[in-house]
Amino acid sequence: MIPDLGKYAAEVLSAYGASLVILAVLIGLSVRRARKVRRELEQLEGRRHETD
């Protein structure tokens, strides 16, 4: 199932590993930012309803 990568196996696998780490970090940062923005919007909407 695993392809034979020959003498470049370490380089190819490390590139895949680095890509997966970068993707995980980007997803984590996006989720964190989305939660922060959602909290801020909920606070702003709460203030808007209080003034009505």
A tleap script that builds the chain and sets N, CA, C and O, in Angstrom:
source leaprc.protein.ff14SB
mol = sequence {
  NMET ILE PRO ASP LEU GLY LYS TYR ALA ALA
  GLU VAL LEU SER ALA TYR GLY ALA SER LEU
  VAL ILE LEU ALA VAL LEU ILE GLY LEU SER
  VAL ARG ARG ALA ARG LYS VAL ARG ARG GLU
  LEU GLU GLN LEU GLU GLY ARG ARG HIE GLU
  THR CASP
}
set mol.1.N position { 0.818 -1.193 0.000 }
set mol.1.CA position { 0.000 0.000 0.000 }
set mol.1.C position { 0.864 1.259 0.000 }
set mol.1.O position { 0.519 2.244 -0.653 }
set mol.2.N position { 1.973 1.237 0.720 }
set mol.2.CA position { 2.868 2.390 0.759 }
set mol.2.C position { 3.777 2.334 -0.470 }
set mol.2.O position { 4.408 1.311 -0.733 }
set mol.3.N position { 3.841 3.441 -1.223 }
set mol.3.CA position { 4.694 3.427 -2.422 }
set mol.3.C position { 6.171 3.419 -2.052 }
set mol.3.O position { 6.561 3.907 -0.992 }
set mol.4.N position { 6.978 2.862 -2.933 }
set mol.4.CA position { 8.421 2.845 -2.734 }
set mol.4.C position { 8.974 4.211 -3.139 }
set mol.4.O position { 8.912 4.581 -4.312 }
set mol.5.N position { 9.505 4.952 -2.188 }
set mol.5.CA position { 9.994 6.296 -2.448 }
set mol.5.C position { 11.489 6.332 -2.741 }
set mol.5.O position { 12.043 7.386 -3.053 }
set mol.6.N position { 12.123 5.199 -2.641 }
set mol.6.CA position { 13.538 5.120 -2.977 }
set mol.6.C position { 14.411 5.938 -2.042 }
set mol.6.O position { 14.132 6.042 -0.847 }
set mol.7.N position { 15.473 6.520 -2.596 }
set mol.7.CA position { 16.441 7.228 -1.767 }
set mol.7.C position { 15.931 8.585 -1.271 }
set mol.7.O position { 16.580 9.221 -0.441 }
set mol.8.N position { 14.783 9.029 -1.768 }
set mol.8.CA position { 14.224 10.319 -1.343 }
set mol.8.C position { 13.096 10.173 -0.316 }
set mol.8.O position { 12.350 11.120 -0.066 }
set mol.9.N position { 12.981 9.002 0.265 }
set mol.9.CA position { 11.883 8.728 1.195 }
set mol.9.C position { 11.872 9.718 2.357 }
set mol.9.O position { 10.812 10.234 2.711 }
set mol.10.N position { 13.014 9.991 2.950 }
set mol.10.CA position { 13.071 10.888 4.103 }
set mol.10.C position { 12.619 12.297 3.716 }
set mol.10.O position { 11.870 12.931 4.459 }
set mol.11.N position { 13.060 12.780 2.581 }
set mol.11.CA position { 12.685 14.126 2.145 }
set mol.11.C position { 11.195 14.223 1.835 }
set mol.11.O position { 10.533 15.188 2.217 }
set mol.12.N position { 10.674 13.215 1.141 }
set mol.12.CA position { 9.254 13.229 0.778 }
set mol.12.C position { 8.388 13.136 2.028 }
set mol.12.O position { 7.430 13.895 2.175 }
set mol.13.N position { 8.711 12.223 2.919 }
set mol.13.CA position { 7.911 12.059 4.127 }
set mol.13.C position { 8.007 13.277 5.039 }
set mol.13.O position { 7.018 13.645 5.673 }
set mol.14.N position { 9.171 13.907 5.119 }
set mol.14.CA position { 9.285 15.110 5.940 }
set mol.14.C position { 8.497 16.264 5.318 }
set mol.14.O position { 7.939 17.087 6.044 }
set mol.15.N position { 8.445 16.336 4.000 }
set mol.15.CA position { 7.638 17.368 3.339 }
set mol.15.C position { 6.152 17.146 3.619 }
set mol.15.O position { 5.423 18.098 3.897 }
set mol.16.N position { 5.705 15.895 3.545 }
set mol.16.CA position { 4.316 15.583 3.888 }
set mol.16.C position { 4.039 15.935 5.345 }
set mol.16.O position { 3.004 16.524 5.658 }
set mol.17.N position { 4.947 15.581 6.220 }
set mol.17.CA position { 4.776 15.881 7.642 }
set mol.17.C position { 4.704 17.377 7.902 }
set mol.17.O position { 3.846 17.839 8.655 }
set mol.18.N position { 5.597 18.132 7.284 }
set mol.18.CA position { 5.593 19.588 7.460 }
set mol.18.C position { 4.297 20.181 6.925 }
set mol.18.O position { 3.735 21.093 7.531 }
set mol.19.N position { 3.826 19.678 5.812 }
set mol.19.CA position { 2.572 20.178 5.240 }
set mol.19.C position { 1.401 19.915 6.176 }
set mol.19.O position { 0.549 20.783 6.365 }
set mol.20.N position { 1.355 18.729 6.758 }
set mol.20.CA position { 0.276 18.404 7.691 }
set mol.20.C position { 0.331 19.285 8.934 }
set mol.20.O position { -0.708 19.717 9.434 }
set mol.21.N position { 1.530 19.554 9.435 }
set mol.21.CA position { 1.671 20.428 10.603 }
set mol.21.C position { 1.203 21.838 10.272 }
set mol.21.O position { 0.479 22.452 11.056 }
set mol.22.N position { 1.607 22.349 9.129 }
set mol.22.CA position { 1.202 23.700 8.719 }
set mol.22.C position { -0.322 23.780 8.558 }
set mol.22.O position { -0.940 24.752 8.993 }
set mol.23.N position { -0.925 22.766 7.939 }
set mol.23.CA position { -2.377 22.748 7.793 }
set mol.23.C position { -3.074 22.722 9.146 }
set mol.23.O position { -4.064 23.425 9.347 }
set mol.24.N position { -2.568 21.926 10.064 }
set mol.24.CA position { -3.164 21.847 11.402 }
set mol.24.C position { -3.074 23.193 12.118 }
set mol.24.O position { -4.030 23.611 12.771 }
set mol.25.N position { -1.946 23.867 12.002 }
set mol.25.CA position { -1.781 25.182 12.627 }
set mol.25.C position { -2.745 26.190 12.005 }
set mol.25.O position { -3.383 26.957 12.726 }
set mol.26.N position { -2.856 26.199 10.697 }
set mol.26.CA position { -3.762 27.130 10.025 }
set mol.26.C position { -5.221 26.880 10.408 }
set mol.26.O position { -5.980 27.824 10.625 }
set mol.27.N position { -5.604 25.623 10.490 }
set mol.27.CA position { -6.968 25.295 10.901 }
set mol.27.C position { -7.203 25.736 12.340 }
set mol.27.O position { -8.246 26.311 12.651 }
set mol.28.N position { -6.241 25.469 13.215 }
set mol.28.CA position { -6.370 25.886 14.607 }
set mol.28.C position { -6.498 27.394 14.746 }
set mol.28.O position { -7.336 27.876 15.507 }
set mol.29.N position { -5.681 28.140 14.025 }
set mol.29.CA position { -5.755 29.602 14.078 }
set mol.29.C position { -7.086 30.110 13.533 }
set mol.29.O position { -7.654 31.063 14.067 }
set mol.30.N position { -7.580 29.481 12.481 }
set mol.30.CA position { -8.859 29.891 11.905 }
set mol.30.C position { -10.009 29.656 12.878 }
set mol.30.O position { -10.881 30.510 13.035 }
set mol.31.N position { -10.008 28.510 13.522 }
set mol.31.CA position { -11.060 28.198 14.491 }
set mol.31.C position { -10.999 29.166 15.663 }
set mol.31.O position { -12.029 29.665 16.118 }
set mol.32.N position { -9.801 29.428 16.147 }
set mol.32.CA position { -9.641 30.365 17.262 }
set mol.32.C position { -10.133 31.759 16.900 }
set mol.32.O position { -10.814 32.410 17.693 }
set mol.33.N position { -9.789 32.210 15.710 }
set mol.33.CA position { -10.222 33.536 15.250 }
set mol.33.C position { -11.741 33.586 15.087 }
set mol.33.O position { -12.371 34.578 15.453 }
set mol.34.N position { -12.331 32.521 14.541 }
set mol.34.CA position { -13.780 32.475 14.349 }
set mol.34.C position { -14.500 32.557 15.683 }
set mol.34.O position { -15.513 33.247 15.794 }
set mol.35.N position { -13.996 31.868 16.698 }
set mol.35.CA position { -14.616 31.925 18.024 }
set mol.35.C position { -14.530 33.325 18.611 }
set mol.35.O position { -15.482 33.810 19.222 }
set mol.36.N position { -13.385 33.972 18.424 }
set mol.36.CA position { -13.205 35.333 18.942 }
set mol.36.C position { -14.167 36.302 18.263 }
set mol.36.O position { -14.808 37.116 18.927 }
set mol.37.N position { -14.264 36.212 16.950 }
set mol.37.CA position { -15.153 37.101 16.201 }
set mol.37.C position { -16.601 36.846 16.595 }
set mol.37.O position { -17.375 37.792 16.739 }
set mol.38.N position { -16.977 35.586 16.770 }
set mol.38.CA position { -18.354 35.264 17.168 }
set mol.38.C position { -18.681 35.867 18.531 }
set mol.38.O position { -19.763 36.423 18.719 }
set mol.39.N position { -17.749 35.760 19.487 }
set mol.39.CA position { -17.956 36.363 20.811 }
set mol.39.C position { -18.135 37.867 20.701 }
set mol.39.O position { -19.024 38.441 21.330 }
set mol.40.N position { -17.284 38.508 19.895 }
set mol.40.CA position { -17.378 39.964 19.726 }
set mol.40.C position { -18.706 40.362 19.094 }
set mol.40.O position { -19.317 41.349 19.504 }
set mol.41.N position { -19.156 39.603 18.100 }
set mol.41.CA position { -20.439 39.907 17.462 }
set mol.41.C position { -21.599 39.723 18.434 }
set mol.41.O position { -22.529 40.528 18.452 }
set mol.42.N position { -21.547 38.668 19.241 }
set mol.42.CA position { -22.604 38.452 20.228 }
set mol.42.C position { -22.649 39.591 21.239 }
set mol.42.O position { -23.731 40.011 21.649 }
set mol.43.N position { -21.489 40.092 21.644 }
set mol.43.CA position { -21.445 41.219 22.570 }
set mol.43.C position { -22.035 42.465 21.920 }
set mol.43.O position { -22.813 43.182 22.550 }
set mol.44.N position { -21.676 42.726 20.678 }
set mol.44.CA position { -22.208 43.898 19.979 }
set mol.44.C position { -23.717 43.798 19.783 }
set mol.44.O position { -24.431 44.788 19.945 }
set mol.45.N position { -24.200 42.622 19.439 }
set mol.45.CA position { -25.635 42.440 19.263 }
set mol.45.C position { -26.365 42.587 20.592 }
set mol.45.O position { -27.475 43.118 20.630 }
set mol.46.N position { -25.773 42.137 21.654 }
set mol.46.CA position { -26.364 42.292 22.979 }
set mol.46.C position { -26.490 43.756 23.351 }
set mol.46.O position { -27.504 44.175 23.910 }
set mol.47.N position { -25.468 44.533 23.044 }
set mol.47.CA position { -25.519 45.966 23.325 }
set mol.47.C position { -26.580 46.650 22.477 }
set mol.47.O position { -27.260 47.561 22.949 }
set mol.48.N position { -26.726 46.218 21.230 }
set mol.48.CA position { -27.694 46.830 20.333 }
set mol.48.C position { -29.116 46.579 20.834 }
set mol.48.O position { -29.967 47.466 20.764 }
set mol.49.N position { -29.374 45.364 21.340 }
set mol.49.CA position { -30.712 45.029 21.851 }
set mol.49.C position { -31.010 45.768 23.146 }
set mol.49.O position { -32.170 46.046 23.449 }
set mol.50.N position { -29.982 46.085 23.906 }
set mol.50.CA position { -30.201 46.814 25.159 }
set mol.50.C position { -30.648 48.241 24.902 }
set mol.50.O position { -31.401 48.807 25.694 }
set mol.51.N position { -30.189 48.835 23.793 }
set mol.51.CA position { -30.532 50.226 23.501 }
set mol.51.C position { -31.878 50.350 22.805 }
set mol.51.O position { -32.399 51.459 22.688 }
set mol.52.N position { -32.458 49.249 22.341 }
set mol.52.CA position { -33.757 49.314 21.638 }
set mol.52.C position { -34.893 49.607 22.575 }
set mol.52.O position { -36.043 49.693 22.142 }
savepdb mol mol.pdb
quit
